[in-house]
């Protein structure tokens, strides 16, 4: 994996840390339970959603809630991060977490 992609994965993981510090809800919805707007915003994560840890789902649900109020540049950045996240292998995600 190239360094740029690993760096992006590390940034994504760093953004997730504050969400993991809070007590996550264990009742995070499965993909089929998301509302239509959430499904549109989080579409790049559809294939991974049901395998994600609850705190990660909570993080992405929070982002989806704020998404409509974001600037176009912020929205583009979020979309790019989702697309990168799904391309990173589980081993590379672990390596980024360990780093």
FENRA-V671242 format. One record per pair of residues at least 4 apart in sequence whose ideal C-beta (glycine too) atoms are under 8 Angstrom apart, sorted by the first residue. I is the first residue (numbers start at 1). J is the second residue. Records with the same first field share a line. If there is no record, write none. Layout:
I: J / J
//
This chain:
1: 5 / 6 / 88 / 89 / 92
2: 6
3: 7
4: 8
5: 9 / 84 / 87 / 88 / 92
6: 10 / 92 / 95 / 96 / 99
7: 11
8: 12 / 81 / 84
9: 13 / 84 / 85 / 88 / 92 / 93 / 96
10: 14 / 96 / 99
11: 15 / 81
12: 16 / 81 / 84 / 85 / 96
13: 17 / 93 / 96 / 97
15: 19 / 59
16: 20 / 55 / 56 / 59
17: 21
18: 22
19: 24 / 55 / 56 / 58 / 59 / 62
20: 24 / 55 / 56 / 59
22: 55 / 58
24: 28 / 54 / 55 / 58
25: 54 / 58
26: 54
28: 54 / 57 / 58 / 61
29: 33 / 34 / 57 / 61
30: 34 / 49 / 50
31: 39 / 46 / 49 / 50
34: 38 / 39 / 42 / 49
35: 39
36: 40
37: 41 / 64 / 68
38: 42 / 61 / 64
39: 43 / 46
41: 63 / 64 / 67
42: 46 / 49 / 60 / 64 / 82
44: 79 / 82 / 83 / 85 / 86
45: 49 / 52 / 60 / 82 / 85 / 86
47: 86
48: 52 / 85 / 86
49: 57
52: 56 / 57 / 60
53: 57
54: 58
55: 59
56: 60
57: 61
58: 62
59: 63
60: 64 / 82
61: 65
62: 66
63: 67 / 78
66: 70
67: 75 / 78
70: 74 / 75 / 78
71: 75
72: 76
73: 77
74: 78
75: 79
76: 80
77: 81
78: 82
79: 83
80: 84
81: 85
82: 86
83: 87
84: 88
88: 92 / 93 / 96
89: 93
90: 94
91: 95
92: 96
93: 97
94: 98
95: 99
//
